[in-house]
Every structure is written in structure tokens, then in C-alpha cells.
């Protein structure tokens, strides 16, 4: 099995962003076979089985999500990805699914930033300093000229460790730990990466949120909502990585109840084939819930780079 370090030695966040972007600019989702993922809830935990078929490959990810794991000193997501030859179904590679999940989710969020945040976005705010917080930091550094990162985490010790990690790997980037209110005020792009069932960022205030992009990552179940109702209602520009998110994510379900039509939400396909945004009026939200195709494209990029 390819481990985290082996995968990171083979591909960068920029590689994965380019692979997903290239797919949308040269192919379409209709060319892939993407069965609806199996979604099983066991109290607070969730088991997900996500297969996909495209081109010469078949990939299946088994992802188990245990929100209580950080308190046990374990990752919230426990996952494996199996990449197979599409014709023979012979296994080609087994990969650490946590690393694949972090890479592809960060890459998708990074594409949301590239096409929905202005080119002048220089300050990134991260709410939730776990694996997905890190992957979105790396994606933001690819997508936009980020000079400063502002962190907020419920457990301050984790934010401190995250800050030290940034300072060590990216010494040219200024980083600080802050209150939520200051983070929202100062950041151009705000990433939320929690599994919270109640909103984790402040209620809508036009002066506070005008011109900002919210990248919502954590809410993937109907009972999870990171973004407050007032902000969902006020949002003027919407993007989403997968149409299934409209019925799976509590944020998107609630936005629909507040009047959002699916016709008002740009797909990642449409975003990747549009011009990058020059200005933002009001507040924008890009919602990421994931799709098995992204796991396949990420695993394919790793496998082909390894074998070429």
C-alpha cells in the first residue's frame, strides 16, 4: 500500500488540481460511471463506499468518518482507495485513503478559490486546523497569492501546532491565531473544515462579509451545518463540486429551504470552463462534499506519475 509519505513524494497539490481541472476542460462527468455512494450512519459515525469508473480505470474508496476520533488521538477520516484496471478489474494499487481524500478535497476547494475568489485575494482564514485545513492551505497557496493565514480552532493547542507547521514549511507566509470575528473581518477567503451540526462562523453582516469567498468543506450529512442561515440567505454567488451535495449537505439543504434554486448554483464543471472572477459583489460560497470521480482522478495521477 502506498503510504502518505510515498504519495506526497509522487504528486503535489498543484498536480492534483491540474488533473481535476484538465478533466473538466477536456471531458465531462457524463463520460464517467459514478454510482451513488453507499452512505451508512452508525450513531455519530458514517461509513461511505464510493466507486467510480472512467477511462482505463476503476477506483473504489472506503471512507469511515468518526467525528470523535480527534479526542482519541486519531484522524477523523479512516480510508483506503483501491485503483484497478477497468477492463480486467485487476488491482493496480492500494493507497492510503486519508491522503487521497485530503489531496482531492483540497484540490477541489482550490479550484473553487481559483474561479470564485478574486485574483487579489491575499489573506486566508481557516476554521478547523485538521487534515482538511492543511490541504486547503496548500491549495490556496497554489490558487491565489496568499501572504497571510489566520487560524481559528476550538482547541487552541491544535491551532498552535498547525501554526508551527506552517512556519516551518512556508516561512514566507505570515500566520497568526485569532478570534473568529477577526478572522472573518481580515480574510479574503474563509475555509470551514469542521463536522459541526451548528454554524461555526458569525451571522451575516454585509460590512463583514462583502467581497469574501466561503469554502465550506465539513458539512457532508443532512444534520451538519457550518454556515448560518443568515449567510446562506444572503449569498449572491454559489458553486458546488457535486450535485449530490444539494441533497446530502445540511448547508445546501438549508439553503434550498431558504429559497436557493439548483439553477442558481454553478457546478465545478461550469466553473472550470469559465473565466476567473475579477470582482466579487456580496458574499460567495463554494460548497465541497466530494465525489468518487475525484478519488479516481487523484489515484490515477499518482499511479501514472509513479509508472511513467
Order of alpha helices (4+ residues) and beta strands (2+ residues): alpha-alpha-beta-beta-beta-beta-beta-alpha-beta-alpha-beta-alpha-beta-alpha-beta-alpha-beta-alpha-beta-alpha-alpha-beta-alpha-beta-alpha
